Amino acid sequence: MGRKEEIKQKLSSFNLKSLCLNDDDFYFKSIAEKTKTTGRAIGVIIQGFDEKKPDGIAITEDGIEWHASMLSSLVSINGKKTAKPGKISYKDLAHYKCSYEEGGLSKGGGGVLETLQGLVDEIELNRNDLTDTNLKIAFSFDLSKFDTPDKETAQEQILKLFELLTQVETVDGIIPDEKRLDYLEAFIPEEDTNPVMRLIQNWINVDTGFSAYKHYFAKYAKKSSWAFSYKNDLLTIVASIFTLLYRKVYIAGSVFVALIIIVSSVIPGIGGTLVALLIMAIQSMINPYIIYRHYVGVLKKCSSSKMTEEQTIETLRKKGGSNGYLALIAAVLLIIFTFDGLVQTIWNAL
């Protein structure tokens, strides 16, 4: 039995109306034509209910493919709707784990897709490692239009369907340490319970959590080089002064804070303020890479010391995590210094 026939046989075991394996069916033809998989499609997963132009995912011998456009997209990558067609091979799908989320696009409320198509459900594919920057891919659809009246059964079926697709091939080779997601989770815990950071994030939009660093670290691990982390929000740029101290990169963090204080002292008036802001802006762009290099450095020491996997994870937990109290102390000292300098400037002007 060939691979195509084997995949189709496994798919035929699903009693799911949103899965169509009949190449003469209207939905099958429409989706295959839209995704340009005509002649190659084994089956299609229907996503959007539109009798004229149905949307869906084509299942082929090589992987899955989808269509997307600026006006109508049922696929999001890393939390953003994509306006480009895409595909994932079975080899890449093997790197993902599946989860089911009820209320996908409807969470935002009032969106075009929600209004026109009533999309309320989502399958999320979360990558198990940092070998690619597409860390989370979500497919939205409406089970109520296409599936059995027993919605719970439909949810279980659609999840099992995607799990099957992620198991067509297996992951080959050893994942390098810096690309292992479990190591990153130990270094930057997904649930950061630092009370200082929770307080700061209530009024400053600065993301120092696991999701943000997972995306940055995937970029660095893939390119083996650094990339800009551009921010255009002034409060975020200013708050970035303390993110290195917060993430326990003490030497680099202290150097930047000291440099800003020195510049503000040496250059009088508005000039010193502008130069300090420039340093902050540059720092905000390179901070994630500095933290990444710190992460890689810890891993290299663990490797050179021939630590076991358990010992490496424990070391990453100790060297990583967060120190919100030190970041807060540095912030208070800088505010006091800046306020004192401002008072002295006004006093001298008088």
N, C-alpha and C positions, 0 to 999 in steps of 0.2 A: 504494500500500500504506500502510495506517495505521500509527501508531506501535506499537500493540498487536501487530499481525500481524508487524511488522518485528522486534520484540523476541523474539516466539515463534519466528520462523524462525531467529534466531541461537542461541537456546537449544536448538533441536532438533538442532543440530550436535554436541551433547555426548553422549557415550556414558557416562552417569553414572547409576547406579541411584538415587542419593540425590536426583536431580533428576527430579521428576514433572511432566509437562505435560498429563496426562489428567485432565480435570475430573470424570470418573466414577470415578476411582480412590479407594479408601478413604482413603489417606494425604492425597491432595489435598483431599478434602472435609473431613477432620478438621482439618487445619492451617488451611484457609481459614476454617472455622467458628470455630476458636479465635482466630485473628487478626482475625476480623470482616471478612474480605476476600472473602466469598462473592459471586460475581457479578463481582468485579473482578480476581481472581487470574489471572495468565497461567500461572504454574507455582509449585511449592513446592520448597524444598530441605529434605529430611528430615534432622533432627539427632539426635533421641533415639529409640532403638528401643523402642517401646511399642505393642503391637498394639491396645491399648484406647484410649490417649490419646497418640498420637504428637506430638512437638514438631517445629517447623520454622520456616522463614522463607518468607513469601509474597512472590512477585514480582508486582508489579502494573504497570500502565501508568505510574504516577507514581513508583515506587521500590520499596523493600523494607519489609516490616513483620514484627514478631515478637511473640510472646506471652511473658510472663514472670510468675512468681508467687513468693511468699515461699519456698515449699517446693521449687520446681523451676525453676531458671533456667539456660538454656544461653547466656546473653549476659552479658558484663561490659563496663562502661564505665569507663575510666580505672583498670582493675585491680580494680574491685569488681563483684561480681555484682549485676545489677539485678533488682529485684522488680516492675518496672513494664513494661507493654507499650510498644513504641516503633516508630518508623519513620524512614527516611531517604529523602529524595527523591533522584532521580538528579542533580539540581543540586548537592546536598550531597555525594553520593557521588563526584562529580568532584574533590573536594578531598582524597580519600584515596588512599593507595597500599596495596597488599595484600602480605601476607607469610604464609607457612605455618609454623606452629609445631607440631612433634610433641610429644605429651605435655602438652596443654593443662591440663585440670583435674587430671590425675593427678599433677602436680608437687607439689601440696600434700599428697597422700597421705591416704587414708582418708575423703575427703569423701563426702557423701551421694550426689551425682550420680555420682561415680566408682564407688561401691559398687553402686548400683542399675542404672546404665546403661553403665558401662565406658567413659566418655568419655575419649579419649586424644589427640584432635587438635583443632587450633584454627586458625581463620583470623583474622588480625589486620588491622584497617583503621586505619592511622595517618595522621592528618591532616597535610597538607603545609603548613598555615599556622595562624595563631592567630585565625581568624575565628569559631571556636566553641569552647566549653569541652569538648566531647566529643572529646578528642584521640585516644583509642584505644578502638576498639570491637572486641571479640573474640567470635567465634561458635564454640562448642565442639560437637563431634559425634563420632560413632563410624563411621569409614569401614569398619571390618571387618564391620559388620552389613549395610551396604547396597551397598558398592562391589565392583568387580572384584577377583579374587584378587591381581592385580598391584597392590600398594598404591602403588608409586611412580607408576604411571599414574593412579591415583585421586587422589593428591596433586596431580599436575600438572593434572588436569582440574578439580578443585575450585578451585584457585588461578586458573586461566584463566577459570572461570565468574565468580568475583568480580571479576576484572580487567575482564571484559566489562561487568559492571554498573556499574563506576566510569567506563566510557567511553561510556555511553549519551548523556550530555551533557558539555559542556566547561565549564571555568571561564571565566566572563565577567568583564571588568573588570580593573583593576590592583589588586593587593593592596598596601595601605599599608605603608610601611617597617617600622613597629612590629609589623606582623602577619606579616611574612615569616619563615618558619621558618629559612631559611638564614642570615639576619642574627642570629637568636637563637643559632643553633648556633655562630656565630663569636664571639659575646659570652660565652656560657657553653658551653664545649665539652662535648659529651656524655660523652666519656671524660676525666674530670678525673684527671690522674696526679699531682697534688700530694701528695708523700709525707707532709707534716704532716697533711693532711686524712684520708688513709688511716689514719694512726695514731690520730687522734682518733675516727674513726668506728668503730673497733674496740671502744670502750668507752662512747661517747656516741651516742645515737640522734638525730643532727641531720642533716637532709637538706638539703644546699646544692647538690645536683646539678642536671643539666639537666632531668630529668623533673619535679622539684618546681617549678622556676621556669617551665617551659613551661606547667604547669597554672595557676599564679598569673598569669603574663603574659597568658594567654588570657582570664582573667576581667577583668583591667584593660583590655585592648584592646577587649573587647566592651562593657563598661559605661562606659568612659572615666572611671572613678573607682576609688577604692581599696576594698578589702574586707578584713575581718579575716582574719588567719592564726592561728587559735587553737591553742595548744599547752598541754597540761595536765601535761606531764612536766617536773619541776623541772630536771633536768640539761639538757634541751633549751632551756628558758627561759634558764638561766644561760649556756649556750654561744652563744646568739643575740647576746650582747654583742659577739662577735668576728666575726660573719658579714659585717657591713658592711666591716670592714677586710679580711676574707678576699676579698670580692668587689670590692675596690679603690674602695670609696666612702669615701675617707679622711677627708674633713671631717666628715661625719655620724657616722662610726664613732668618730672621736677625741672628738667632742663628747659622745657617750653614755658612753664610758669615763671621760672627765673628770668628767662629771656624777655618775656613780656613786661615784667616788672622793671628790668634794667632799661629797656627801650623807653618805657613811659617816664623813667627818671631822667635819662640823659637827654632826650629830645623834648624840649618844652612845648607847652600849648597843644594846639590841635594836631600839629605834625606828629607828636608822639602817639597820640590816640589813633591816627590813621595808620601809622606803621604797625602799631600793636594789633589793629584789626586785620591788617594784611597778613601778619604772622598767624593769627587765629584762623583766617580763611585757608591758608596753605596747610595748617595743621589739620583742619577738619577734612581736607581732601586725602591726607596720607595716613591719618590715624588708624583706619582699619588695616592697612598694610603693615604698619608697625606692630599692631597686635598680632597679626598673622605671623610675622617673623618671630615674635616672642613664642607663639604657639609651636612653630616648627622647631625653634631652638630647644624647647622643653622636650619635644619628641626625640630630637637627636641625642640629647643627654640620656634619655631613657634607653634608647637603642644602644648607645655606646656602653652603658652600664649593664647591658643584657638583661633588662627587666622583663618580667613576664607580662602578659596582657593585663592581669589584675593589678600588678604593681604600677604599670604605666597609667592605667585609669586613675588609680589613687593619687599618683604624682600630679597628674593633670588637674585633678580636683583641688589639690593643695595650691598649686601654682596659678590656677585659673580662678574662676568665680569672680567675686567683686569685693571692693572695699569702699563702700559708699561714705563711710565716716571720714576717711582721709580726703576723699574728693570734696566733701563738704567743708572740712577745715581749710583746705586750700582755697576754696571759693570765698569763704568768709575773710580770710587774710587778704586776698586780692581785692575784695570789695572795700575793706578798711583802707588798704594802701591807696586805691584809686580815689576814694572819698577824701583822704588826707591830702593827696596831691591836688585835687580839685579845690579844696579849701585854701591851700597855700597859694594856688594860682590866683584865686579871687582876692585873697588878702594882699598879695603883692601888687595886683592891679589897682587896688584902692589906695 
